Amino acid sequence: MAGLVGRATRDALLKVPGAVQGQNARMMSSTTARNMKRAAVVGLGGLAVAGTTIYMAGLNESKVYASDMELHPPKYPWPHKQFLKAFDHDSLRRGYEVYKNVCSACHSLQYLHYRDLVGVIFTEDEAKAEAAENMVVDGPNDDGEMYEREGKLTDRLPKPYPNPEAAAAANNGVEPPDLTYIVRGRHGEEDYIFALLTGYKDAPAGVKLGEGVHYNPYYPGGAISMAMALYNEIIEYSDGTPATQSQLAKDVTTFLAWTAAPEHDLRKWMAIKLTLLGTIFLVSSFFFKRHRWAYLKTKQVALKK
């Protein structure tokens, strides 16, 4: 009897009137509608952001930059670019011959001394003889006058012109740049220099060039004051290598890459030694650590009651 009374009381307490059920249903439907509206707004906002992003990306892709109007040089497999490769010293010597006989007529290497060539291109005696070929203005002497003397290892390589004004006057109003760091100062580095030296073409239809200006697609704008300087057999190499245009350009580009980074070989040699020493140090440290801490890792701890 008591169980029946308890169940009846529980059913009465849990029974919800119809009006209350309807109110709850309306509240649930209203909440569901608000959630659906919120989800719709978020979805539309996401679509708007995605559409704007795609539109802006399309605008950026349609832009035309000045750098796109020049021909980018192809990639060449320069041996000294590899991690374990040094400069080809035979190529450096030939490149110096190209610079001395061709490029030095207009361009300077004002940051390079004859002593820098020792052990790289020449022996010390050869470098002294090379420097002595040039007469250098020095002084003043005891009488206060300037005088000429033979070049020494401590002298810089001579300039082709006495001042920038004379250089510009002799080259259609444009001073030829110094070549010491030209490779590092141009986008594309060795690839650009090689492509520029071998890339002279006839101007295409519709391209008008001024007097004394030449067309080279690898030069920004295409119009360059420097004429094509390298031809087949323009010089004779001292080692008998055929002096084709591509060989001349390769050797002088390698030489200019060295003038821009004369520490190149030493830096790689130091990196190799550091790698070897670092490997030995790490291996030794690993086995020392194992030996030092082995007794702790193999130690057994027994707990007594």
C-alpha positions in Angstrom: 0.0 0.0 0.0 2.8 2.4 0.9 4.6 1.5 -2.4 1.5 2.4 -4.4 1.1 5.7 -2.6 4.8 6.5 -3.2 4.6 5.8 -6.9 1.4 7.8 -7.3 3.0 10.8 -5.5 6.1 10.6 -7.7 4.0 10.5 -10.9 2.0 13.5 -9.7 5.1 15.5 -8.9 6.8 14.6 -12.2 3.7 15.3 -14.3 4.0 18.7 -16.2 0.9 20.6 -17.2 0.3 20.9 -21.0 0.7 24.7 -20.8 4.1 24.4 -19.3 5.1 21.8 -22.0 4.0 24.2 -24.7 6.0 27.0 -23.2 9.1 24.9 -23.0 8.7 23.8 -26.6 8.4 27.4 -27.7 11.5 28.3 -25.7 13.5 25.4 -27.3 12.3 26.3 -30.8 13.3 30.0 -30.2 16.7 28.9 -28.9 17.2 26.6 -31.9 16.3 29.4 -34.3 18.7 31.8 -32.7 21.5 29.2 -32.9 20.7 28.6 -36.6 20.8 32.4 -37.3 24.1 32.7 -35.5 25.5 29.8 -37.5 24.3 31.3 -40.7 25.9 34.7 -39.9 29.2 33.0 -39.0 29.1 31.0 -42.3 28.3 34.1 -44.4 31.2 36.0 -42.6 33.6 33.1 -43.3 32.5 33.1 -47.0 33.0 36.8 -47.2 36.5 36.6 -45.7 37.5 33.8 -48.0 36.1 35.6 -51.1 38.0 38.8 -50.1 41.2 36.8 -49.7 40.9 35.1 -53.0 40.1 38.4 -54.7 43.1 40.2 -53.2 45.3 37.3 -54.2 44.1 37.6 -57.7 44.9 41.3 -57.7 48.4 40.6 -56.4 49.0 38.1 -59.1 47.9 40.5 -61.8 50.4 43.2 -60.7 53.3 43.9 -62.9 56.7 44.6 -61.3 59.7 46.2 -62.8 61.8 43.1 -62.1 59.4 41.1 -64.3 60.4 43.1 -67.3 64.0 41.7 -67.4 65.2 38.3 -68.3 66.4 36.3 -65.3 69.6 34.4 -65.7 69.6 30.6 -65.8 71.1 28.6 -63.0 74.6 27.3 -63.7 76.4 24.5 -61.7 79.3 26.5 -60.3 81.7 24.0 -58.7 82.8 26.3 -55.9 79.1 26.6 -54.8 79.2 23.0 -53.5 79.9 22.5 -49.8 83.1 20.6 -50.1 84.5 22.4 -53.2 87.0 25.2 -53.3 87.8 27.6 -56.1 89.4 26.2 -59.2 92.8 28.0 -59.0 93.6 27.3 -62.7 90.3 29.0 -63.6 91.2 31.9 -61.2 94.5 32.4 -63.0 92.8 32.4 -66.4 90.2 34.8 -65.1 92.9 37.2 -63.9 94.3 37.1 -67.4 90.9 38.0 -68.9 90.5 40.9 -66.4 94.1 42.2 -67.1 93.8 42.0 -70.9 90.2 42.9 -71.4 88.3 44.3 -68.4 91.0 46.4 -66.8 90.7 48.9 -69.8 87.5 50.3 -68.2 86.9 48.6 -64.8 89.0 48.8 -61.6 89.6 46.4 -58.7 90.5 49.1 -56.3 90.0 47.0 -53.1 92.4 44.3 -54.3 96.2 44.3 -53.5 98.9 42.4 -55.3 99.7 40.6 -52.0 96.2 39.1 -52.1 97.2 37.2 -55.3 100.0 35.4 -53.5 99.3 31.7 -52.9 96.0 31.9 -54.9 96.9 32.9 -58.4 100.7 33.6 -58.3 103.7 32.6 -56.2 105.3 35.4 -54.3 107.9 36.0 -57.0 105.3 36.0 -59.7 103.2 38.5 -57.8 106.2 40.8 -57.3 107.0 40.6 -61.0 103.3 41.3 -61.9 103.3 44.4 -59.6 106.6 45.7 -60.9 105.0 46.0 -64.4 103.1 49.0 -63.2 104.5 52.4 -62.4 103.0 53.9 -59.3 103.0 57.6 -58.4 104.4 57.9 -54.9 105.8 60.6 -52.6 106.5 63.2 -51.8 110.3 62.7 -51.6 112.7 64.7 -49.6 112.4 67.5 -52.0 108.6 67.5 -51.7 108.0 66.2 -55.2 106.0 63.2 -56.4 107.8 60.5 -58.2 107.1 57.2 -60.0 108.3 53.9 -58.8 107.7 50.2 -59.7 104.8 48.6 -58.0 105.1 46.5 -54.9 103.0 43.8 -53.3 101.4 46.3 -50.9 100.0 48.4 -53.8 96.5 48.1 -55.1 95.8 47.0 -58.6 95.9 50.2 -60.8 92.8 52.1 -61.9 92.2 52.7 -65.6 91.2 56.3 -65.1 92.6 59.0 -62.7 89.2 60.1 -61.4 85.5 59.3 -61.8 84.9 62.3 -64.1 87.5 61.0 -66.6 85.9 57.5 -66.5 82.5 58.9 -67.2 83.7 61.1 -70.0 85.4 58.2 -71.7 82.4 55.9 -71.5 79.4 57.7 -72.9 78.8 59.6 -69.6 78.6 56.5 -67.4 81.3 55.6 -65.0 82.2 51.9 -65.2 81.6 50.2 -61.8 84.4 48.8 -59.7 84.4 45.0 -60.0 85.8 43.9 -56.7 82.5 43.1 -55.1 80.3 43.1 -58.3 79.4 39.5 -57.9 77.9 39.9 -54.4 76.3 43.2 -55.4 74.1 41.8 -58.2 71.0 39.7 -57.9 71.9 36.3 -59.3 75.6 36.7 -58.5 77.8 34.5 -60.8 74.8 33.5 -62.9 74.0 37.1 -63.7 77.6 38.1 -64.5 78.0 35.1 -66.9 74.7 35.6 -68.6 75.4 39.4 -69.0 78.8 38.7 -70.6 77.4 36.2 -73.0 73.9 37.5 -73.6 74.3 40.4 -76.1 71.6 40.3 -78.8 70.3 42.4 -81.6 67.5 44.7 -80.3 64.1 43.2 -81.0 61.6 45.1 -83.2 60.1 48.2 -81.6 63.1 48.7 -79.2 65.0 51.9 -79.9 68.5 52.3 -78.5 70.4 55.6 -78.2 73.8 56.2 -79.6 76.5 54.0 -78.0 73.9 51.9 -76.2 73.6 48.1 -76.7 70.9 45.6 -76.1 71.3 42.9 -73.5 68.1 41.2 -72.1 69.8 40.3 -68.8 70.5 43.9 -68.0 67.7 45.8 -66.3 65.8 47.7 -69.0 67.8 45.9 -71.7 69.9 49.0 -72.7 73.5 48.9 -71.5 76.3 51.2 -72.3 79.0 48.5 -72.2 79.6 46.9 -75.5 80.2 43.2 -75.8 83.7 42.7 -74.5 84.3 38.9 -74.9 84.8 37.2 -78.3 86.2 33.9 -79.3 90.0 33.9 -79.2 90.2 37.6 -78.1 93.2 36.6 -75.9 95.4 33.5 -75.6 95.6 31.7 -72.3 99.0 31.1 -71.0 98.1 27.4 -70.2 96.8 26.8 -73.8 93.1 26.5 -72.9 90.9 27.3 -75.9 89.7 30.9 -75.3 86.0 30.5 -76.4 83.6 33.2 -75.3 81.9 30.9 -72.8 85.3 29.9 -71.4 86.4 33.5 -71.0 83.1 34.4 -69.3 83.3 31.4 -66.9 86.9 32.2 -65.9 86.5 35.9 -65.3 83.2 35.3 -63.4 85.0 32.8 -61.2 87.8 35.3 -60.6 85.4 38.0 -59.7 83.6 35.6 -57.4 86.9 35.1 -55.6 87.6 38.9 -55.4 84.2 39.3 -53.7 85.0 36.6 -51.2 88.7 35.9 -50.9 88.2 34.0 -47.7 85.9 31.5 -49.4 88.3 28.5 -49.3 89.5 29.2 -45.8 85.9 29.5 -44.5 85.0 26.1 -45.9 88.1 24.6 -44.5 87.4 25.9 -41.1 83.8 24.6 -41.4 85.1 21.1 -42.2 87.5 21.2 -39.2 84.8 22.5 -36.9 82.4 19.8 -38.1 85.0 17.0 -37.4 86.0 18.4 -34.0 82.4 18.9 -33.0 81.6 15.3 -34.0 84.5 14.0 -31.9 83.4 16.2 -29.0 79.8 15.0 -29.1 80.7 11.3 -29.3 83.2 11.7 -26.5 80.7 13.5 -24.3 78.1 10.8 -25.0 80.4 8.0 -23.8 81.7 10.0 -20.9 78.2 10.7 -19.7 77.3 7.0 -19.9 80.4 6.0 -18.0 79.9 8.7 -15.4 76.3 7.9 -14.7 76.3 4.2 -15.2 76.5 3.3 -11.5 73.3 5.3 -10.8 71.4 3.7 -13.7 72.4 0.2 -12.7 72.0 0.7 -8.9 69.3 -1.2 -7.2 67.3 0.1 -4.3 65.8 -2.4 -1.9 63.3 -1.3 0.7 63.3 -3.0 4.1 60.2 -3.5 6.1 
